[in-house]
């Protein structure tokens, strides 16, 4: 099967991460899927932002969970990346799903609950996706093993993935125990033995964050999907690889 190219927070090397311009650019570059991050607002709305706070990527300060959606949407999530993107806003999940639905894209929704374990985040995200009729196009992923277990109730209806970045973890054993469909591993964990063991159990392996052509080719040689800030480069690299 042809490896998939997943745009990490959109085409985040070229546009502000987790914003509509980054997602649109990833789509235009030929990405197969888009990875994005979910936090919950003060009023319980899933929004697309990586950090627990708005400090790094917006002109605001404070924790996402302390803002309502309306308050977050008043912040500028583009100007810190480039003046050309001034006025770019934070997206809520419903708006993102509406944008993605007519496009043949898969969506990887990473639940950012490894530092703040938001109550009911799994259930809330699932209900949004279900209401949009997109369960067959979604990958739910998280570093939080308790969250992976909670997501288990949806295993028959949508795809569940476990994220791993630490060498100390026995990724294969955990993946089997938790019965996930996929593991998303940091590029430093891209070892033939782990990948082969997962593939034998029909557990997909996706590698993050893969931004050099050499690393892309390594992942493709292992029949792994790549999660990248540079989807256009990955598309070109895959074209060369397949030829």
PyMOL commands that set and color helices and strands:
alter all, ss='L'
color gray80, all
select helices_A, chain A and resi 20-29+64-66+69-72+83-85+93-101+121-131+135-137+145-154+171-178+187-189+192-200+213-221+231-242
alter helices_A, ss='H'
color red, helices_A
select strands_A, chain A and resi 5-8+33-40+46-48+106-111+138-142+159-164+182-186+204-208+225-228
alter strands_A, ss='S'
color yellow, strands_A
deselect
rebuild
show_as cartoon
